[in-house]
């Protein structure tokens, strides 16, 4: 099929999947596979997704009545993610949705890593369903209801219902809202946060360009400045965390909100974005945490001057550097605060704006040297450890039982630090040297065992050397016959072995 002979007229905020369901029923197809072949030219497994692919084929079969850009902007949730993507990232997502392969799209948008997909479901509002049936003759799936974090209807404030397809089927059974059993997404009565976040996400979806300006103008930092949580351009992390934790208590803790009300770490990561992909739900939920609403987002552009005007104002301020007397006075005041950090000195920001060249030369001439405080006296620890090793060696040598070989393990088991100091050998040079000197060779160890065996035997009886070796536990001799004779003679003379 090169072109479609009929296609339903899209309704406001209708998702592409909803259009496919209505087309499926309009032409009375017996399976989704046939509908997919007619619409997309292939068996598309993403039609039920909020980010479907194969849109180029659908646009061609509609004879370009709806371009790919129009289908994406009005029938999918990609515009909701546009403010948080770079131009290259957004074009890459469009390319995936235009072609037949959408593999990796949700991963590239951070949806997979966010953990929000486990809450994804087909949702609808009973009030919207009744309204659509009255005005359009049929209910349909609204794309805003499918967005992550939208648990209440932004139009009516009702808790959304989660559809359960019959007999374990999935979206390919091609059903519309209200045709299967459903359960509420939330059960709590405190829905202020959920409704506000749903409203803001609907605003962002309906006005992607204005949402892009909102993010580009750094609305969150502007709001933090208003709340006094930004000091000299730096985030007051403790104050932000305390405020956010208080707001958590007024929010719902079900569904997607459960993952964002556990801790405040994600808040600081979002404020310090550093090229991370931001999920729209988390961004707008943070807006609510900072006590803003959809009306505040709309009014934001009227509260501040346009970006170009601000830049011109900044350039003008930098050019208006003040009189030479004022500059000299501010330089003297800045230099007098030698005990403070540069950013905390008097007049730093004025000099940065009006006399930046002098300030940069001053910073280069007086570099900040960070002093490291020594918290551990490694020399004393090295001396103490070396003494412990010598004491451990003497204890092993003084034992009257059968001799044990003096090895690293035997010595280290008797010192307080055990094996820990070996991981920092550079900090314990003397201990390492003492340890190596105290180790016993196999030859010396056998001499000690023979001397011990001679003490155990009853002299002056004559014993064969093999008997002595057996008692000493020596199988492979490392000592000579002459050394054994010397030990025997010394034992016979009554020397202390």
Number of C-alpha atoms within 10 A of each C-alpha: 9 12 14 13 8 10 15 12 9 15 16 12 18 18 28 24 26 24 18 20 23 21 18 23 13 12 11 10 12 10 12 19 14 15 22 19 13 19 27 21 17 15 17 20 16 17 24 19 18 20 21 26 27 26 26 21 22 23 21 18 20 18 13 12 10 16 16 20 15 12 17 22 16 19 26 26 21 21 21 24 20 21 22 22 17 12 11 9 14 18 13 14 22 20 19 20 25 22 14 21 16 20 12 12 20 15 11 14 21 16 16 14 11 15 11 18 13 11 11 16 18 22 29 31 26 18 15 19 18 15 14 17 13 11 9 11 10 14 24 27 26 26 24 28 24 21 23 24 25 27 30 28 26 23 13 12 18 18 25 24 24 22 22 19 18 12 6 6 10 12 18 15 12 18 21 20 23 19 12 12 12 17 13 16 21 19 12 11 8 13 19 15 21 26 23 23 30 28 23 28 26 23 20 24 26 17 14 19 13 17 25 19 14 18 14 12 16 12 17 19 17 15 17 16 16 10 12 13 20 18 10 11 9 10 18 14 13 10 12 20 16 11 14 20 15 11 16 18 10 13 20 20 18 15 19 23 22 11 14 18 18 12 12 15 10 14 20 13 12 18 14 11 11 8 10 13 17 19 19 22 23 21 20 23 25 20 21 21 22 17 14 18 19 20 11 14 18 16 10 16 15 10 9 12 11 11 12 9 11 12 12 11 12 13 13 12 14 17 12 12 16 12 8 9 9 11 15 11 11 18 19 13 14 19 16 12 13 10 9 12 9 17 11 13 16 18 17 19 15 16 20 15 17 19 20 16 11 13 18 12 10 12 11 10 9 8 8 10 6 6 6 6 6 7 6 8 9 13 13 11 16 19 14 13 23 21 16 19 23 17 15 20 20 12 12 17 15 10 10 8 9 14 19 13 20 19 15 15 11 15 22 20 13 16 17 11 13 13 13 10 17 14 9 10 13 11 16 20 15 17 23 18 11 15 19 11 10 17 15 14 12 14 12 13 17 22 19 18 21 26 21 19 20 21 13 13 14 10 12 9 7 9 12 8 14 11 12 20 19 12 17 21 14 14 9 8 12 14 15 10 11 9 12 18 12 11 18 21 12 14 17 12 9 9 10 8 13
